[in-house]
Amino acid sequence: MTDILDAMKLRASEYPEVAEGTACTQSSFKRGKKSFFFAGEQGGRYKAMFKLKDSIPEAQALAANAPEDFQAGKPPWVTVRFSADAPIADDIWQRWMDESYELSG
C-alpha cells in the first residue's frame, strides 16, 4: 500500500486538466495556471497545503487544537504537517483536496 503522501499526490493528479510540477522542494499541482495543492517532506514530516474557502473555519478549529499540525493563518492557504504514524484523516484531506481543486477553476 502506498503511503498517505503518495495517495494525496495520486488523487491530485487524477483531476481533469491538472499539471504536476515542483515549487521549491515540493510537488505542485495546478489546474490551468492556478495551484491548488502542494505536497512534500519537511523536517522529517510530510507537509501538504490546500486552498480553502468553506472549510476555513474547520481548519482554524483544528489549528487551535493542534498548532504543530495545522496552520490556517492567512486564508485561503492551509498547511498540514503529519507523519505516516500520525496521518491527517482521509475524510479531511479528501474533502479539502476536492474543495481546493474546485477553487482553482
N, C-alpha and C positions, 0 to 999 in steps of 0.2 A: 504494500500500500504506500502511496506517495505521502510525503509529509504535508502538513497544512499549508505551508507557503506554496508548494507545488500545486496543490489543489486550487488555491486562490488564483495563481497565475494562469492555470488552465482555464478556469471559469472566465477570467477576464479576457482571455484570447478567443473565447468562443462566441462572444457577442458579435453582431454584424458590424462591418466597417471599422474593425479595430486593427491598429498597428502597434506592434510592440517594439520598444526601443530601450535606451538607457538614459538615465539622468543621474549624473554623478556616479555613484556606485550601485544604484538600484535599478530595477526594471521599471519601465514606464509604459503605461497603456493609454492610448489615445483613440478617440473617436473623431475622425477628421483632424482638426488642429487643436482640439481640446483634450487635455489629460483628464482621466477620471480615476486612475488608480496607480499607486506606486508601491513597490514591494522590494524588500531586501533584507540584509542582515546588518545589525549594528550592535556593537558591544556584547556579542555572544547571544543576542536575542534576535528574533525576527521583528521587522518593522513594516507596517502597512499604513498607507494613507488613502483616505476616502474623501470625496467631495460630497457633502451632505447638505440638506435643507430641512426636510420634515423630521429627520432623525437627530437633529442637533440637540434638542432637549434630552433625549435618551443618552447621547454621547456625553453631554455635560454632567448628567447624573452619574454615569459610570466614572467619569474623570474625578468627580468629587469624592467618590468612594475608593478609587484606585488610581491616584495621580501618577504612579510609576508605570502604569499600564495604558492609560488613556489620557490623551491631551486634546482638548476641544477648545483651544484658546481663541483663535481668530477664525470664525466661520468664513468660508464653507469647509475648510480642510480639517479633518480629524485624524490624529495619529494614534495608532495602536501598536504597543510592543508586547510580545508574547514569546513563548517557547513551545517546543514540541511537548514538553511535560505539562505545561500550563497554557494551552491554546485559547484563543478567542472562540467563543461559542459559534458553532456553524450557523445557527439561525441568525445571529447578529451579523456576521461578516457577509453572509449571502444576501441578506436584505440591504445592507449598506452598499454592497457591490452593485446590486440592481439599481438602487437609488442614484449612486454615483454615475453609473453609465447613462441613466435617463437624463441626468442634469447636463451631460456633455453634448446632448443632441441639439 
